[in-house]
Amino acid sequence: MLTVMGGFVLLGMVALIGGISGGVVPALRVFILLWGVMLTANTWLSVTQADRGLAVPWQERALGFAVPALIAWLLMLWIGRPPRPPPPPAEEDDYDGYHR
């Protein structure tokens, strides 16, 4: 749970920095890469230094990576989509409200 919340905090910081610098979508791509590297390093340290098995931290870290990365990916799709074209202009008709 703390891993997911940490991911959301990092996601917010990266999106804010990306918004200030003018590129939110590239910043979200960097977030997904950065988040994966951070969790891989954390898992490696957990297994080698704390003598934990790989099965337990792997399940926790996979879920901790998937939730923030999925939100970042959905944000990339939503922000990066092309704008909708404007609706076609309404055709003018000769009807002015009176029957002739």
C-alpha positions in Angstrom: 0.0 0.0 0.0 2.8 2.4 0.8 4.5 1.5 -2.4 1.4 2.4 -4.4 1.0 5.7 -2.5 4.7 6.5 -3.1 4.1 5.8 -6.8 1.2 8.3 -6.9 3.3 10.9 -5.1 6.1 10.5 -7.6 3.6 10.5 -10.5 2.2 13.8 -9.2 5.7 15.3 -8.9 6.7 14.2 -12.4 3.5 15.4 -13.9 3.8 18.7 -12.2 7.4 19.1 -13.4 6.3 18.0 -16.9 3.5 20.5 -16.9 5.8 23.3 -15.9 8.4 22.4 -18.5 5.8 22.0 -21.2 5.7 18.2 -21.9 3.4 16.1 -19.7 3.3 13.1 -22.0 7.1 12.7 -22.2 7.3 13.2 -18.4 4.8 10.4 -17.9 6.9 8.1 -20.1 9.9 9.0 -18.0 7.9 8.2 -14.8 7.0 4.7 -16.0 10.7 4.0 -16.7 11.9 5.6 -13.5 9.3 3.8 -11.4 10.3 0.5 -12.9 14.0 1.1 -12.2 13.3 2.2 -8.7 11.2 -0.8 -7.8 13.6 -3.2 -9.5 16.5 -1.7 -7.5 14.4 -1.9 -4.3 13.5 -5.5 -4.9 17.1 -6.4 -5.6 18.2 -4.7 -2.4 15.5 -6.4 -0.5 16.5 -9.8 -1.7 20.3 -9.4 -1.4 20.6 -7.2 1.8 17.6 -8.3 3.9 17.9 -12.0 2.9 14.2 -12.1 1.8 13.1 -14.6 -0.8 12.2 -13.3 -4.2 8.6 -14.6 -4.2 7.3 -12.3 -1.5 8.7 -9.0 -2.6 8.2 -9.8 -6.3 4.4 -10.0 -5.8 4.2 -6.8 -3.7 6.5 -4.9 -6.1 4.6 -6.1 -9.2 1.4 -4.8 -7.9 3.1 -1.6 -6.6 4.5 -1.0 -10.1 1.3 -1.9 -12.0 -1.2 0.5 -10.4 0.7 3.8 -10.7 2.1 2.8 -14.1 -1.4 2.0 -15.4 -2.7 5.3 -14.2 0.3 7.1 -15.9 -0.4 5.2 -19.1 -4.1 6.1 -19.0 -3.1 9.7 -18.4 -0.8 9.6 -21.4 -3.6 8.3 -23.6 -6.0 10.9 -22.3 -3.7 13.9 -22.5 -2.0 12.9 -25.7 -5.2 12.2 -27.7 -5.8 14.5 -30.7 -8.4 17.2 -30.2 -11.9 16.6 -31.5 -12.7 18.3 -34.7 -15.3 21.1 -34.4 -18.8 20.2 -35.3 -20.0 21.0 -38.8 -21.8 24.3 -39.0 -25.6 24.1 -39.0 -27.2 24.5 -42.3 -29.3 27.6 -42.7 -32.9 27.0 -43.7 -35.4 29.4 -45.0 -37.8 28.8 -42.1 -38.3 31.9 -40.1 -41.0 30.7 -37.8 -44.0 31.6 -40.0 -45.9 29.3 -42.3 -46.4 30.6 -45.8 
